[in-house]
């Protein structure tokens, strides 16, 4: 029986979300389902770069799809309006902290701690003994590069490396592609640091008080320290900003509120000099949050 399946990430997706939606919808179509990707709202600048470079054209999508697959997303916050939780039949994501079983009771859930959700989608293609189109293989590779700081960040797993190598055997990213996607992202952030910080901020609950983590990932991220320190967000209590430099694969964690800084330092085991603590290789928000929650890893 043919069904209509919409595959979507969050609204205004990043490259990982957009690539997963396109690539997983393509796999479902190959397997006989009537599936389509939804790239809802305005993808971020890096995603737009990669979509343009690979010649992707947004299909006209019927919002009346009976079933929904979430990719690179496992929360109800920020989903497209077309998504209702009861219609979600599958969730593919790579967050370490989630409540997906409760939020999406009908869904088959695969949430595994790899660097990119695109790795999980590439593995689905391999498991099905099929190969995505060249342009789709490029999108998935670009997404893996993006989420793993070019395969060098501490979130990178052997599965990300395997998936990237397998995809490169289908279509290799042209020279300058990854530099181009990071440059597009950097330009968008630098053009308005305040807007980027609020876009990239998330609040997390904790028994000892909620807190906010904003994360900016770009080449030369450390050069933004002064601009970030001048932002309104820096004067708010229980806020940290994680600057991830995708060139050096290092990160700088900034906290201006001294009480909150001591609280974080004790739990993460990092040493601050002034407002900043350097981490090499880069540590990402999902890892920081897991450690603050006391999860193993
Ligand atoms: Mn992702």
py3Dmol code that shows the C-alpha trace and the ligand (Angstrom):
import py3Dmol

protein = """\
ATOM      1  CA  UNK A   1       0.000   0.000   0.000  1.00  0.00           C
ATOM      2  CA  UNK A   2       1.333   3.423  -0.898  1.00  0.00           C
ATOM      3  CA  UNK A   3       1.254   6.096   1.758  1.00  0.00           C
ATOM      4  CA  UNK A   4       2.199   9.745   1.778  1.00  0.00           C
ATOM      5  CA  UNK A   5       5.129  10.536   4.026  1.00  0.00           C
ATOM      6  CA  UNK A   6       6.592  13.942   4.750  1.00  0.00           C
ATOM      7  CA  UNK A   7      10.216  13.938   5.933  1.00  0.00           C
ATOM      8  CA  UNK A   8      11.184  17.064   7.814  1.00  0.00           C
ATOM      9  CA  UNK A   9      13.702  18.595  10.190  1.00  0.00           C
ATOM     10  CA  UNK A  10      12.985  21.690  12.265  1.00  0.00           C
ATOM     11  CA  UNK A  11      11.696  24.923  10.748  1.00  0.00           C
ATOM     12  CA  UNK A  12      14.540  27.055   9.307  1.00  0.00           C
ATOM     13  CA  UNK A  13      16.787  23.979   9.238  1.00  0.00           C
ATOM     14  CA  UNK A  14      20.547  23.811   9.311  1.00  0.00           C
ATOM     15  CA  UNK A  15      22.469  21.782   6.739  1.00  0.00           C
ATOM     16  CA  UNK A  16      22.250  18.512   8.680  1.00  0.00           C
ATOM     17  CA  UNK A  17      18.477  18.818   8.950  1.00  0.00           C
ATOM     18  CA  UNK A  18      17.932  19.802   5.317  1.00  0.00           C
ATOM     19  CA  UNK A  19      20.296  17.113   3.979  1.00  0.00           C
ATOM     20  CA  UNK A  20      18.652  14.402   6.084  1.00  0.00           C
ATOM     21  CA  UNK A  21      15.144  15.389   4.969  1.00  0.00           C
ATOM     22  CA  UNK A  22      16.119  15.309   1.294  1.00  0.00           C
ATOM     23  CA  UNK A  23      18.191  12.120   1.523  1.00  0.00           C
ATOM     24  CA  UNK A  24      15.770  10.106   3.646  1.00  0.00           C
ATOM     25  CA  UNK A  25      12.755  11.085   1.514  1.00  0.00           C
ATOM     26  CA  UNK A  26      14.746   9.934  -1.536  1.00  0.00           C
ATOM     27  CA  UNK A  27      15.443   6.568   0.136  1.00  0.00           C
ATOM     28  CA  UNK A  28      11.790   6.106   1.071  1.00  0.00           C
ATOM     29  CA  UNK A  29      10.804   6.840  -2.552  1.00  0.00           C
ATOM     30  CA  UNK A  30      13.314   4.236  -3.766  1.00  0.00           C
ATOM     31  CA  UNK A  31      11.642   1.802  -1.412  1.00  0.00           C
ATOM     32  CA  UNK A  32       8.232   2.496  -2.950  1.00  0.00           C
ATOM     33  CA  UNK A  33       6.777   5.026  -0.554  1.00  0.00           C
ATOM     34  CA  UNK A  34       5.185   8.236  -1.762  1.00  0.00           C
ATOM     35  CA  UNK A  35       7.546  10.434   0.263  1.00  0.00           C
ATOM     36  CA  UNK A  36       8.698  14.042  -0.009  1.00  0.00           C
ATOM     37  CA  UNK A  37      11.119  16.231   1.921  1.00  0.00           C
ATOM     38  CA  UNK A  38       9.937  19.408   3.620  1.00  0.00           C
ATOM     39  CA  UNK A  39      12.577  22.124   4.008  1.00  0.00           C
ATOM     40  CA  UNK A  40      10.411  24.558   5.924  1.00  0.00           C
ATOM     41  CA  UNK A  41      11.000  28.284   6.371  1.00  0.00           C
ATOM     42  CA  UNK A  42      14.410  29.759   5.698  1.00  0.00           C
ATOM     43  CA  UNK A  43      17.341  27.313   5.857  1.00  0.00           C
ATOM     44  CA  UNK A  44      20.458  28.854   7.407  1.00  0.00           C
ATOM     45  CA  UNK A  45      23.152  30.344   5.178  1.00  0.00           C
ATOM     46  CA  UNK A  46      25.312  27.216   5.198  1.00  0.00           C
ATOM     47  CA  UNK A  47      22.360  25.054   4.182  1.00  0.00           C
ATOM     48  CA  UNK A  48      21.380  27.533   1.454  1.00  0.00           C
ATOM     49  CA  UNK A  49      24.933  27.433   0.093  1.00  0.00           C
ATOM     50  CA  UNK A  50      24.959  23.633  -0.095  1.00  0.00           C
ATOM     51  CA  UNK A  51      21.432  23.427  -1.544  1.00  0.00           C
ATOM     52  CA  UNK A  52      22.334  25.977  -4.232  1.00  0.00           C
ATOM     53  CA  UNK A  53      25.666  24.313  -5.068  1.00  0.00           C
ATOM     54  CA  UNK A  54      24.007  20.931  -5.514  1.00  0.00           C
ATOM     55  CA  UNK A  55      21.169  22.406  -7.581  1.00  0.00           C
ATOM     56  CA  UNK A  56      18.375  21.408  -5.237  1.00  0.00           C
ATOM     57  CA  UNK A  57      14.924  22.668  -6.176  1.00  0.00           C
ATOM     58  CA  UNK A  58      12.301  22.816  -3.429  1.00  0.00           C
ATOM     59  CA  UNK A  59       9.449  20.486  -4.477  1.00  0.00           C
ATOM     60  CA  UNK A  60       5.857  21.540  -4.096  1.00  0.00           C
ATOM     61  CA  UNK A  61       4.867  19.587  -0.999  1.00  0.00           C
ATOM     62  CA  UNK A  62       1.389  18.560  -0.002  1.00  0.00           C
ATOM     63  CA  UNK A  63       0.947  19.348   3.687  1.00  0.00           C
ATOM     64  CA  UNK A  64      -1.799  16.734   3.949  1.00  0.00           C
ATOM     65  CA  UNK A  65       0.719  13.907   4.315  1.00  0.00           C
ATOM     66  CA  UNK A  66      -0.679  11.205   6.541  1.00  0.00           C
ATOM     67  CA  UNK A  67       2.617  10.306   8.144  1.00  0.00           C
ATOM     68  CA  UNK A  68       5.602  12.349   9.232  1.00  0.00           C
ATOM     69  CA  UNK A  69       9.237  11.409   9.738  1.00  0.00           C
ATOM     70  CA  UNK A  70      11.423  13.714  11.843  1.00  0.00           C
ATOM     71  CA  UNK A  71      15.119  13.905  11.023  1.00  0.00           C
ATOM     72  CA  UNK A  72      17.789  15.758  13.012  1.00  0.00           C
ATOM     73  CA  UNK A  73      15.010  16.644  15.452  1.00  0.00           C
ATOM     74  CA  UNK A  74      13.454  14.873  18.423  1.00  0.00           C
ATOM     75  CA  UNK A  75      11.633  17.670  20.219  1.00  0.00           C
ATOM     76  CA  UNK A  76       8.316  19.386  19.522  1.00  0.00           C
ATOM     77  CA  UNK A  77       9.883  22.847  19.837  1.00  0.00           C
ATOM     78  CA  UNK A  78      10.547  24.546  16.494  1.00  0.00           C
ATOM     79  CA  UNK A  79       8.823  22.021  14.264  1.00  0.00           C
ATOM     80  CA  UNK A  80       7.017  23.115  11.086  1.00  0.00           C
ATOM     81  CA  UNK A  81       3.337  23.971  11.547  1.00  0.00           C
ATOM     82  CA  UNK A  82       2.448  20.999   9.340  1.00  0.00           C
ATOM     83  CA  UNK A  83       3.744  18.584  11.995  1.00  0.00           C
ATOM     84  CA  UNK A  84       1.482  17.215  14.681  1.00  0.00           C
ATOM     85  CA  UNK A  85       3.117  14.857  17.155  1.00  0.00           C
ATOM     86  CA  UNK A  86       0.479  12.115  16.704  1.00  0.00           C
ATOM     87  CA  UNK A  87       1.347  11.779  13.025  1.00  0.00           C
ATOM     88  CA  UNK A  88       5.079  11.275  13.605  1.00  0.00           C
ATOM     89  CA  UNK A  89       5.883   7.660  12.731  1.00  0.00           C
ATOM     90  CA  UNK A  90       9.665   7.782  12.808  1.00  0.00           C
ATOM     91  CA  UNK A  91      12.385   9.896  14.460  1.00  0.00           C
ATOM     92  CA  UNK A  92      16.041   9.855  13.397  1.00  0.00           C
ATOM     93  CA  UNK A  93      18.288  12.085  15.490  1.00  0.00           C
ATOM     94  CA  UNK A  94      21.628  12.317  17.268  1.00  0.00           C
ATOM     95  CA  UNK A  95      20.927  14.288  20.439  1.00  0.00           C
ATOM     96  CA  UNK A  96      22.060  12.791  23.723  1.00  0.00           C
ATOM     97  CA  UNK A  97      19.217  14.276  25.749  1.00  0.00           C
ATOM     98  CA  UNK A  98      15.663  13.751  24.531  1.00  0.00           C
ATOM     99  CA  UNK A  99      12.179  12.753  25.555  1.00  0.00           C
ATOM    100  CA  UNK A 100      11.137  11.398  22.176  1.00  0.00           C
ATOM    101  CA  UNK A 101       9.370   8.224  23.390  1.00  0.00           C
ATOM    102  CA  UNK A 102       6.935  10.340  25.392  1.00  0.00           C
ATOM    103  CA  UNK A 103       6.539  13.132  22.822  1.00  0.00           C
ATOM    104  CA  UNK A 104       6.013  10.826  19.830  1.00  0.00           C
ATOM    105  CA  UNK A 105       4.251   7.722  21.139  1.00  0.00           C
ATOM    106  CA  UNK A 106       3.577   6.266  17.660  1.00  0.00           C
ATOM    107  CA  UNK A 107       7.124   6.677  16.372  1.00  0.00           C
ATOM    108  CA  UNK A 108       9.879   4.215  15.701  1.00  0.00           C
ATOM    109  CA  UNK A 109      12.829   6.031  17.248  1.00  0.00           C
ATOM    110  CA  UNK A 110      16.503   5.919  16.360  1.00  0.00           C
ATOM    111  CA  UNK A 111      18.521   8.397  18.405  1.00  0.00           C
ATOM    112  CA  UNK A 112      22.210   7.620  18.539  1.00  0.00           C
ATOM    113  CA  UNK A 113      25.190   9.716  19.591  1.00  0.00           C
ATOM    114  CA  UNK A 114      26.990  10.159  16.294  1.00  0.00           C
ATOM    115  CA  UNK A 115      28.404  13.463  15.032  1.00  0.00           C
ATOM    116  CA  UNK A 116      25.754  14.096  12.380  1.00  0.00           C
ATOM    117  CA  UNK A 117      22.229  12.853  11.812  1.00  0.00           C
ATOM    118  CA  UNK A 118      23.366  12.622   8.172  1.00  0.00           C
ATOM    119  CA  UNK A 119      25.558   9.693   9.247  1.00  0.00           C
ATOM    120  CA  UNK A 120      22.462   7.779  10.398  1.00  0.00           C
ATOM    121  CA  UNK A 121      20.712   8.485   7.074  1.00  0.00           C
ATOM    122  CA  UNK A 122      23.782   7.419   5.074  1.00  0.00           C
ATOM    123  CA  UNK A 123      23.814   4.194   7.091  1.00  0.00           C
ATOM    124  CA  UNK A 124      20.151   3.602   6.170  1.00  0.00           C
ATOM    125  CA  UNK A 125      21.110   3.826   2.489  1.00  0.00           C
ATOM    126  CA  UNK A 126      23.960   1.367   2.994  1.00  0.00           C
ATOM    127  CA  UNK A 127      21.786  -1.040   4.957  1.00  0.00           C
ATOM    128  CA  UNK A 128      19.273  -0.958   2.093  1.00  0.00           C
ATOM    129  CA  UNK A 129      22.104  -1.714  -0.389  1.00  0.00           C
ATOM    130  CA  UNK A 130      21.197   1.399  -2.380  1.00  0.00           C
ATOM    131  CA  UNK A 131      23.121   4.497  -3.422  1.00  0.00           C
ATOM    132  CA  UNK A 132      21.750   8.045  -3.281  1.00  0.00           C
ATOM    133  CA  UNK A 133      22.034  10.397  -6.251  1.00  0.00           C
ATOM    134  CA  UNK A 134      25.334  12.238  -6.502  1.00  0.00           C
ATOM    135  CA  UNK A 135      23.859  15.560  -5.394  1.00  0.00           C
ATOM    136  CA  UNK A 136      22.297  13.870  -2.363  1.00  0.00           C
ATOM    137  CA  UNK A 137      25.588  12.173  -1.477  1.00  0.00           C
ATOM    138  CA  UNK A 138      27.224  15.618  -1.559  1.00  0.00           C
ATOM    139  CA  UNK A 139      24.600  17.109   0.764  1.00  0.00           C
ATOM    140  CA  UNK A 140      25.033  14.298   3.286  1.00  0.00           C
ATOM    141  CA  UNK A 141      28.821  14.635   3.195  1.00  0.00           C
ATOM    142  CA  UNK A 142      28.645  18.394   3.609  1.00  0.00           C
ATOM    143  CA  UNK A 143      26.349  17.900   6.596  1.00  0.00           C
ATOM    144  CA  UNK A 144      28.757  15.434   8.223  1.00  0.00           C
ATOM    145  CA  UNK A 145      31.658  17.838   7.631  1.00  0.00           C
ATOM    146  CA  UNK A 146      29.599  20.622   9.138  1.00  0.00           C
ATOM    147  CA  UNK A 147      28.534  18.831  12.306  1.00  0.00           C
ATOM    148  CA  UNK A 148      31.925  17.287  13.081  1.00  0.00           C
ATOM    149  CA  UNK A 149      34.181  20.325  12.515  1.00  0.00           C
ATOM    150  CA  UNK A 150      35.551  18.638   9.384  1.00  0.00           C
ATOM    151  CA  UNK A 151      35.691  15.218  11.078  1.00  0.00           C
ATOM    152  CA  UNK A 152      38.075  16.544  13.761  1.00  0.00           C
ATOM    153  CA  UNK A 153      35.770  17.666  16.586  1.00  0.00           C
ATOM    154  CA  UNK A 154      35.382  15.448  19.630  1.00  0.00           C
ATOM    155  CA  UNK A 155      31.818  14.504  18.554  1.00  0.00           C
ATOM    156  CA  UNK A 156      33.226  12.652  15.535  1.00  0.00           C
ATOM    157  CA  UNK A 157      32.735   8.882  15.742  1.00  0.00           C
ATOM    158  CA  UNK A 158      34.119   6.062  13.556  1.00  0.00           C
ATOM    159  CA  UNK A 159      30.617   5.811  12.081  1.00  0.00           C
ATOM    160  CA  UNK A 160      30.844   9.429  10.836  1.00  0.00           C
ATOM    161  CA  UNK A 161      34.206   8.675   9.226  1.00  0.00           C
ATOM    162  CA  UNK A 162      32.827   5.519   7.579  1.00  0.00           C
ATOM    163  CA  UNK A 163      29.732   7.288   6.291  1.00  0.00           C
ATOM    164  CA  UNK A 164      31.773  10.190   4.887  1.00  0.00           C
ATOM    165  CA  UNK A 165      34.143   7.772   3.110  1.00  0.00           C
ATOM    166  CA  UNK A 166      31.269   5.738   1.667  1.00  0.00           C
ATOM    167  CA  UNK A 167      29.546   8.882   0.375  1.00  0.00           C
ATOM    168  CA  UNK A 168      32.806  10.164  -1.133  1.00  0.00           C
ATOM    169  CA  UNK A 169      32.903   6.926  -3.140  1.00  0.00           C
ATOM    170  CA  UNK A 170      29.586   7.948  -4.741  1.00  0.00           C
ATOM    171  CA  UNK A 171      30.434  11.620  -5.333  1.00  0.00           C
ATOM    172  CA  UNK A 172      33.363  13.576  -3.999  1.00  0.00           C
ATOM    173  CA  UNK A 173      32.908  17.083  -2.649  1.00  0.00           C
ATOM    174  CA  UNK A 174      34.544  19.547  -5.061  1.00  0.00           C
ATOM    175  CA  UNK A 175      37.570  21.527  -3.846  1.00  0.00           C
ATOM    176  CA  UNK A 176      36.488  24.548  -1.850  1.00  0.00           C
ATOM    177  CA  UNK A 177      32.977  23.243  -1.149  1.00  0.00           C
ATOM    178  CA  UNK A 178      33.436  22.837   2.606  1.00  0.00           C
ATOM    179  CA  UNK A 179      35.323  26.151   2.869  1.00  0.00           C
ATOM    180  CA  UNK A 180      32.432  27.750   0.964  1.00  0.00           C
ATOM    181  CA  UNK A 181      29.757  26.384   3.281  1.00  0.00           C
ATOM    182  CA  UNK A 182      31.654  27.539   6.379  1.00  0.00           C
ATOM    183  CA  UNK A 183      32.311  30.960   4.838  1.00  0.00           C
ATOM    184  CA  UNK A 184      28.589  31.343   4.141  1.00  0.00           C
ATOM    185  CA  UNK A 185      27.802  30.489   7.744  1.00  0.00           C
ATOM    186  CA  UNK A 186      30.480  32.832   9.093  1.00  0.00           C
ATOM    187  CA  UNK A 187      29.247  35.739   6.968  1.00  0.00           C
ATOM    188  CA  UNK A 188      25.716  35.323   8.309  1.00  0.00           C
ATOM    189  CA  UNK A 189      26.947  35.261  11.924  1.00  0.00           C
ATOM    190  CA  UNK A 190      29.386  38.164  11.627  1.00  0.00           C
ATOM    191  CA  UNK A 191      26.781  40.334   9.889  1.00  0.00           C
ATOM    192  CA  UNK A 192      24.676  40.327  13.075  1.00  0.00           C
ATOM    193  CA  UNK A 193      26.233  38.661  16.119  1.00  0.00           C
ATOM    194  CA  UNK A 194      23.294  39.527  18.394  1.00  0.00           C
ATOM    195  CA  UNK A 195      20.803  37.927  16.025  1.00  0.00           C
ATOM    196  CA  UNK A 196      23.032  34.863  15.619  1.00  0.00           C
ATOM    197  CA  UNK A 197      23.312  34.473  19.394  1.00  0.00           C
ATOM    198  CA  UNK A 198      19.584  34.613  19.914  1.00  0.00           C
ATOM    199  CA  UNK A 199      18.971  32.235  17.004  1.00  0.00           C
ATOM    200  CA  UNK A 200      21.522  29.770  18.393  1.00  0.00           C
ATOM    201  CA  UNK A 201      20.451  29.979  22.071  1.00  0.00           C
ATOM    202  CA  UNK A 202      18.706  27.180  23.904  1.00  0.00           C
ATOM    203  CA  UNK A 203      17.512  27.011  27.507  1.00  0.00           C
ATOM    204  CA  UNK A 204      18.015  23.822  29.517  1.00  0.00           C
ATOM    205  CA  UNK A 205      16.336  22.813  32.757  1.00  0.00           C
ATOM    206  CA  UNK A 206      18.416  21.724  35.728  1.00  0.00           C
ATOM    207  CA  UNK A 207      17.379  20.947  39.318  1.00  0.00           C
ATOM    208  CA  UNK A 208      19.781  23.674  40.481  1.00  0.00           C
ATOM    209  CA  UNK A 209      18.428  26.252  38.033  1.00  0.00           C
ATOM    210  CA  UNK A 210      17.896  26.495  34.303  1.00  0.00           C
ATOM    211  CA  UNK A 211      20.580  27.943  32.072  1.00  0.00           C
ATOM    212  CA  UNK A 212      21.115  29.071  28.477  1.00  0.00           C
ATOM    213  CA  UNK A 213      23.764  27.864  26.058  1.00  0.00           C
ATOM    214  CA  UNK A 214      24.381  29.746  22.817  1.00  0.00           C
ATOM    215  CA  UNK A 215      26.730  28.143  20.321  1.00  0.00           C
ATOM    216  CA  UNK A 216      28.366  29.734  17.285  1.00  0.00           C
ATOM    217  CA  UNK A 217      30.375  27.462  14.999  1.00  0.00           C
ATOM    218  CA  UNK A 218      32.472  29.166  12.341  1.00  0.00           C
ATOM    219  CA  UNK A 219      36.010  29.550  11.026  1.00  0.00           C
ATOM    220  CA  UNK A 220      37.875  32.020  13.206  1.00  0.00           C
ATOM    221  CA  UNK A 221      35.223  31.874  15.949  1.00  0.00           C
ATOM    222  CA  UNK A 222      37.619  33.053  18.633  1.00  0.00           C
ATOM    223  CA  UNK A 223      37.897  36.388  16.800  1.00  0.00           C
ATOM    224  CA  UNK A 224      34.299  37.079  17.844  1.00  0.00           C
ATOM    225  CA  UNK A 225      35.029  37.199  21.588  1.00  0.00           C
ATOM    226  CA  UNK A 226      34.719  40.992  21.848  1.00  0.00           C
ATOM    227  CA  UNK A 227      31.558  41.167  19.751  1.00  0.00           C
ATOM    228  CA  UNK A 228      29.997  38.387  21.813  1.00  0.00           C
ATOM    229  CA  UNK A 229      31.022  40.005  25.107  1.00  0.00           C
ATOM    230  CA  UNK A 230      29.310  43.219  23.987  1.00  0.00           C
ATOM    231  CA  UNK A 231      26.018  41.451  23.247  1.00  0.00           C
ATOM    232  CA  UNK A 232      23.008  41.771  25.558  1.00  0.00           C
ATOM    233  CA  UNK A 233      23.061  38.034  26.150  1.00  0.00           C
ATOM    234  CA  UNK A 234      26.479  38.273  27.844  1.00  0.00           C
ATOM    235  CA  UNK A 235      24.958  40.383  30.624  1.00  0.00           C
ATOM    236  CA  UNK A 236      22.290  37.810  31.449  1.00  0.00           C
ATOM    237  CA  UNK A 237      22.594  35.405  34.386  1.00  0.00           C
ATOM    238  CA  UNK A 238      23.311  31.704  33.846  1.00  0.00           C
ATOM    239  CA  UNK A 239      24.312  32.103  30.200  1.00  0.00           C
ATOM    240  CA  UNK A 240      27.247  30.551  28.394  1.00  0.00           C
ATOM    241  CA  UNK A 241      28.416  31.089  24.849  1.00  0.00           C
ATOM    242  CA  UNK A 242      30.345  28.314  23.155  1.00  0.00           C
ATOM    243  CA  UNK A 243      32.512  29.554  20.262  1.00  0.00           C
ATOM    244  CA  UNK A 244      33.536  26.622  18.077  1.00  0.00           C
ATOM    245  CA  UNK A 245      36.347  27.243  15.630  1.00  0.00           C
ATOM    246  CA  UNK A 246      35.847  24.894  12.696  1.00  0.00           C
ATOM    247  CA  UNK A 247      39.370  25.586  11.367  1.00  0.00           C
ATOM    248  CA  UNK A 248      41.362  24.662  14.456  1.00  0.00           C
ATOM    249  CA  UNK A 249      38.724  22.241  15.835  1.00  0.00           C
ATOM    250  CA  UNK A 250      39.005  24.030  19.188  1.00  0.00           C
ATOM    251  CA  UNK A 251      36.309  25.711  21.200  1.00  0.00           C
ATOM    252  CA  UNK A 252      36.144  28.538  23.689  1.00  0.00           C
ATOM    253  CA  UNK A 253      33.499  28.499  26.394  1.00  0.00           C
ATOM    254  CA  UNK A 254      32.604  31.975  27.688  1.00  0.00           C
ATOM    255  CA  UNK A 255      30.737  32.729  30.928  1.00  0.00           C
ATOM    256  CA  UNK A 256      30.580  36.259  32.390  1.00  0.00           C
ATOM    257  CA  UNK A 257      28.398  35.498  35.437  1.00  0.00           C
ATOM    258  CA  UNK A 258      31.045  34.430  37.994  1.00  0.00           C
ATOM    259  CA  UNK A 259      28.761  32.316  40.202  1.00  0.00           C
ATOM    260  CA  UNK A 260      27.491  30.407  37.178  1.00  0.00           C
ATOM    261  CA  UNK A 261      31.071  30.074  35.919  1.00  0.00           C
ATOM    262  CA  UNK A 262      32.167  28.382  39.152  1.00  0.00           C
ATOM    263  CA  UNK A 263      29.143  26.069  38.971  1.00  0.00           C
ATOM    264  CA  UNK A 264      29.988  25.043  35.387  1.00  0.00           C
ATOM    265  CA  UNK A 265      33.745  24.732  36.014  1.00  0.00           C
ATOM    266  CA  UNK A 266      33.170  22.303  38.884  1.00  0.00           C
ATOM    267  CA  UNK A 267      30.837  20.101  36.837  1.00  0.00           C
ATOM    268  CA  UNK A 268      32.734  20.117  33.537  1.00  0.00           C
ATOM    269  CA  UNK A 269      36.199  19.940  35.062  1.00  0.00           C
ATOM    270  CA  UNK A 270      37.427  22.845  32.914  1.00  0.00           C
ATOM    271  CA  UNK A 271      39.599  25.779  33.995  1.00  0.00           C
ATOM    272  CA  UNK A 272      38.598  29.327  33.158  1.00  0.00           C
ATOM    273  CA  UNK A 273      41.037  32.163  32.569  1.00  0.00           C
ATOM    274  CA  UNK A 274      38.921  35.277  32.959  1.00  0.00           C
ATOM    275  CA  UNK A 275      35.586  34.581  31.272  1.00  0.00           C
ATOM    276  CA  UNK A 276      36.906  31.902  28.931  1.00  0.00           C
ATOM    277  CA  UNK A 277      37.877  28.227  29.000  1.00  0.00           C
ATOM    278  CA  UNK A 278      39.605  26.723  25.951  1.00  0.00           C
ATOM    279  CA  UNK A 279      38.786  23.180  24.878  1.00  0.00           C
ATOM    280  CA  UNK A 280      40.806  21.183  22.361  1.00  0.00           C
ATOM    281  CA  UNK A 281      39.433  19.251  20.559  1.00  0.00           C
ATOM    282  CA  UNK A 282      36.236  21.264  20.370  1.00  0.00           C
ATOM    283  CA  UNK A 283      33.456  20.430  22.796  1.00  0.00           C
ATOM    284  CA  UNK A 284      29.887  20.955  21.608  1.00  0.00           C
ATOM    285  CA  UNK A 285      26.752  22.071  23.398  1.00  0.00           C
ATOM    286  CA  UNK A 286      25.177  18.616  23.385  1.00  0.00           C
ATOM    287  CA  UNK A 287      28.258  17.285  25.201  1.00  0.00           C
ATOM    288  CA  UNK A 288      28.308  20.158  27.682  1.00  0.00           C
ATOM    289  CA  UNK A 289      24.630  19.713  28.483  1.00  0.00           C
ATOM    290  CA  UNK A 290      25.033  15.949  28.948  1.00  0.00           C
ATOM    291  CA  UNK A 291      27.880  16.527  31.398  1.00  0.00           C
ATOM    292  CA  UNK A 292      25.957  19.171  33.330  1.00  0.00           C
ATOM    293  CA  UNK A 293      23.086  16.721  33.631  1.00  0.00           C
ATOM    294  CA  UNK A 294      25.487  14.117  34.966  1.00  0.00           C
ATOM    295  CA  UNK A 295      24.970  11.696  32.043  1.00  0.00           C
ATOM    296  CA  UNK A 296      27.768   9.261  31.346  1.00  0.00           C
ATOM    297  CA  UNK A 297      30.112  10.130  28.425  1.00  0.00           C
TER     298      UNK A 297
END
"""
ligand_1 = """\
1
MN
Mn 22.441 17.669 13.489
"""
view = py3Dmol.view(width=600, height=400)
view.addModel(protein, "pdb")
view.setStyle({"model": 0}, {"cartoon": {"style": "trace"}})
view.addModel(ligand_1, "xyz")
view.setStyle({"model": 1}, {"stick": {}})
view.zoomTo()
view.show()
